[in-house]
Amino acid sequence: MPPAIEVRKVPIHSVADASELAKLIDERVLEADRVVAIIGKTEGNGGVNDFTRIIADRAFREVLVEKGTRSMEEVRQVPIVWSGGTDGVISPHATIFATVEEGKAEPTDEPRLTVGFAMSEQLLPEEIGRRPMIEKVAAGVKEAMARAGITDPADVHYVQTKTPLLTIETIRDAKSRGKSVWTEHTLESMDLSNGTTALGIAVALGEIDMPSDEDVMHNRDLYSKVASCSSGVELDRAQIVVVGNARGVGGRYRIGHSVMRDALDQDGIWDSVRDAGLGLPAVPHSRDLDGRLVNVFLKCEASPDGMVRGRRNAMLDDSDVHWHRQIKACVGGVTAAVTGDPAVFVSVSAVHQGPSGGGTVAAIVDLGAEPTGYRAPRD
């Protein structure tokens, strides 16, 4: 049986700041050596050359080394997934997952949060967007599920990944070996890497059958309801974090999921909170959360038909501001309005992650006697 999980969300006060993680450790809320995963938002541009992810990664890993007994080499094995870009009101933050020492978690037979992680085999540049990547990601998801103590895919509510995208250097490498790549446009390869990874997650969880290479990025009817995929230049394989529920692990946290049907689908967010086990009125308000929401994790994309609820928008035609940034700001605002907290994990590029033009959403709630979630200041 895997250990219970403690999970906390902390603000990031500047690009290289990890002081709130250090504070949690100093106050013995969690132990540095028990941190098993971190998922966060940094304030860069979210693109190929977003180096805030690397800066934040270094800051958080240095705290884990300084405050614990693990070496830097050991700490490098901890999955830390950064999504760049806090457009609009989205606030930089990190959600930290740590195991709880046996006997210290609240005992319960109800389903409670469990986390597993894995690294896939190396992903070669010519595999991005093609079946070998799907197969390697699927194998990694199954490994992470086993580590989380999850045997039923229905108990998986959120799979966060980080995978490599294509750069000029990796494209050159593939060509030097006589291989072709799916695209030579590096920014487009972000969407490609995310979408292919999502298909691997969907295959692993039995949501879809193995797709063909032709389905990748084209058959929008194929998607996972729990995938949240990011990509960057920091790694050469899939970093996979599986979050779900299991009976017997104990603790106070639980996770649920749903999907947003479009960029304005507030009900999809509320449905994920309900699915996590939090009772809400028929017409909920952010005040009803009362500190019980730890965080929500969303994927979003501009609808490929350029429409939202029958109205035309110009995101896909805008040559000044890429649609990645526009839709992220939009969905970030919608989500912050629902939760009452701008520190929400909203990540763009959601092909094969929820319905086309919408996206996946997962929510972690605190069901303990004294909830630890955010309460916004009131006038």
N, C-alpha and C positions, 0 to 999 in steps of 0.2 A: 504493500500500500504506500503510495507516495505521501510525503508530508503535507500538512496544511500550508496555506499560502497567506502571507501578509502582503497587502498591496496598497501603496500610497501614491498620490499624485503631488508633485512639487513644482513650484514655479522656477523658471530659469531667468535670473535677473540680468544677465548679459551673455554674450556669445560663449565665453569660456567659463561660465559660472556653474559650479556643482556644489555650492555651499549648502543647499537645502538637503541634498543627499547626506552630506557630512553631518548635518544637524540631526537627521533621523537616526544616524548611527550613534552619535554622541548621546542622544537622549534615550538610547536603547529601545527604540521602536522596532528596529531590525538590526541584524548583524551583517557586517560587510561581507563576511565569508559565506553568508547564506543568500546573497543576492544572486538570482538565477536568470533574470532578464530585465531589460529596460527598454521601453518604447517611448519615443518622444518627438517633439516638434522643435525645429530650430528656425532661426529667423532669416535664413539665406533666401536665394532666389528659387530654390527647389529644382534647379536644372543640373546639367552635366557638370558645370563648374561651380557648384555650391559647396564651398569648403567649410561652411559652418558645421556641417555634419561631422567632419573630421575633427574640428576643434572641440566640439561638444563631446565627442566620443573619447578623446584623449582626457578631457577634464574629468569625466565620470569614472573612467578606468583608473586614473591616478588616485582618486579618492578611495576606490575599493582596495588598491594596493596599500595606500597609506594607513587606512583604518583597519585592515584585516591582516591575515597571515599568508594570503596567496601571493605568489610571484606575479610579475607582469605577464609572463608567458601563460600562466594559468588564468589570469583575469581576461586575457585576450580571447579565451574560449567562451566567455559569457556572451550570449547574444544580446547586443545592444543595437536596436533598430531606430535610426533617425530618419524622419521625413522632413525634408527642407521646405520652407515657405510658410510664413504665418501671415498670409495676405488678409487684408481687412482687419477685423477685430480679433482674429485668432491670436492667442497669447502663447509664447514659448513655454514649454513645460516638459516634464518627464513623468512617466508612470513606472514605478519600481516594484518588481515582484521579488519576494524573498521567502524562503522556506521558514517554517516555524519549528522550533525545537519540540520534540515529542513531549506531550504532556502539558504544553503551554497553550495550545489552541482550544477554543471553545468546542466541547464535544457535541456532536449531533449526528443523527443518522440521515439527515436531509442532504441533498446534493450540494456540494460546496466546491469552490474554485480549486482547480488543479492546473498545473502548467508543465509542459514538456517541450524540450527543444532538441534540435538536430541540425547538422550541417550536411548538405548533399555532397555527392561527388563533384569534382571540379566541372564547371560548365565552360566549355570551349566557345569562342565567339561564333563559330559556325553553327552551334547548337541552339543559340538563342532564336526563338521563334519557330522551333522545329521539334519533332517528336522526342528526340533524345533528351531535351530539356524537360519536357513534360514527364517523361519516365523517371528521370533523376529526382525531380521535385516530388513526385508521388511517393517514391521510395522513402524520401526524407520525412514526409508528413507521417507516414505510417510508423517510422521510427520514433518521432516525437510523440505520437499518440501513445505508444507503448510506454514511453518514459513518464507520461502523465497518468498512467494507469487507466486509460480509456480504451475500452474494447468496442463500444457501440458508437459509430460515427454520429449518431443523433445527439450524443453528449458533447460534441465539438461545436463551439459557438463562435470561435474567432481563430483564424490562422493568419498570423502576421509574418511576412517574409521580407527579406532584403536580398536582391539578386544583382548580378552585374549587368550593366548596360554596355552598349558598344561605344568605343572611343576610336579615334583615328589610329592609335597605337594597336589596339586589338584587331581592328579591321585589317591593318597592315600585316599583323601576325598571321591571320587566317589566309590571306592571299599568298603569303610567303610559303605556305604549306600546300598551296594549290586548292584551297577551299574557298567557297563563296559565303557571303553573309546575307541575311534576309533583307537588310537595308544598310545603306552607307550614311544615312542621316542620323546623327548621334542622338538628337533630341527625340526623334521618332522612335528610336530604339528603347527609350524609357517606357513608352506605352507598350511596345512589343514585349519587353522582358516581363513587365507586370502581367500582361494578358496571358502570356504563355505559362507563367508560374501559376496563375489562377486556374488554368485548365488542369495543371498537374494536381492542384489541391482538390479540384472537383472530381478527378479520376480516383484519387486516393480515398475519398469519402463516399464514393459510389453515387455521386450526384449526376455524373454523365459517364458514358462509355468513352474509351480512348478515341480522341478526335483525330482527324487527318491533318496533315500539314496545311491543306487548303482551308480548313476551318479556322485556323489561327487568325485572329483579328478580323475575320469576315463573317463567321456565323455567330451573330450576337445572341441567338437563342441558347447558346451553350454558355453557362456561367455557374459559378459557385455562389452560394448564399452566405458564406462565412469567410471568404478570402479577402485579405487586405494586403496588397502587394506593393512594395516600394523597390526602387532600384537605384544604383549609384556606382561610383567608380572605386569604392572602398574594398571590394572583395571579388573573388572569382568563383564563388559557389553560392548556393542558396542557403541563407541563414533562416531557419524556420522556428517559429514559436507557436505552439498549439495551446490554446486556452479553452478549457471546458469545465464541466462539473463531474464530480464523482461522489458516490456515497461512501461514508466511512472515513473520509480524510479529515473531517472536522473543519473548524474555522468559522468565520463570520461573513465571508464574501461569496457571491454567486454571480454568474454571468448568463446573459441571454442575448439573442440576436433577432434581427429582422432585416428587411430591405427597404430602401427608399425607392419609390417608383419614379420619382423625378426630383429635381433640385429643390422643390418646395414642400416635399412630403414630410411634414412634421409628425404625422401619425406614425410613420415608419420608425422614427426615433422613439416615440412613446411606446410603441409596440415592443421594441427591444428592452426597454426598462421593465415593462410588464412581464416579458418572457424571462427576465432575470429573477422574478419572484416578488417584485415590489408592487403592492396594491395601490391603485390610483383611481381617482374619481373618473366619471365618464368624460368630463371635459377638464383635463389636468392643466395645472399651472406650475411654473418652476418652483413656487413656494411649497408645493406638495412633495417635493423631493426631500426637503428638510435635512440636508446633509447626508443623505443615504446614497447618493450617486457618486461613485468614485471617479469614473470617466466614461466617455463614449468614444468609439473609434469608428470613423466613417470613411468610405471611399466615394468619390464623385467624379462625374465627367459631364462635359457638354453634350447634350443629345445630338447625335449625328444628323438629325433632320433640321437642326437649327430652331427648334420650337420648344416651348414649355407651356403646357396647358392651352394649346391652341394659339399662342401668341409667338410671333417671330422675335428672335434676338439676333444680335450681330457678332456674338463671340467668335464664331468660326471664321468670320470674314475680317476680323480686326487685325491689321498689320502692325499696330503699335504695341498692344498688350496681348500676349499670348493667351489663348483661352484657358490654359492650365491655371493661370493666376486669377482670371475672372471667375471661373466656376468655383474655385477653392474659396475665394472671398465670399461668394454668394452663399454656398452651403455652410461655410463657417458662421456667417451671420444668422442663418436660419437655426443652426444647431445651438449657438450661444443664446438665442432668444428662447429656445425650448428649455435649456438647462439652467439658464441664469448665470452661466460661467463661460467666459471667453476662452478658457484653457481647455480646448477640445481638440481631439486628434482627428483632423480632416485632411485626407490625402487625395491627391488628384490622380488621374490616369487609371480609370476603373473598367477598362474593357474586360469582359468575362468575369467581372466582380459585381454581381447583382444585375438587375435588368438594365438594358441599354438606356442611357440617359439618366439613370438613377445610381444606385450603389448599395453596398453592404453597410450595415450598422450593428455594432455590438455594444452592450452596456454592462458594466460591472457595478454591482450595488453592495452596500454594507448592511447586513441584516442584524448586526450586533446591537446590544443594549444602548451603547453610546456611539452613534455613527461618526465616522471620521471624515466624511466628504465635505466639499466646499459649501459654505454658506455666504452668499454675497452680502456685502455691507448694505444696510438699509438706512434711508434718510430718516 
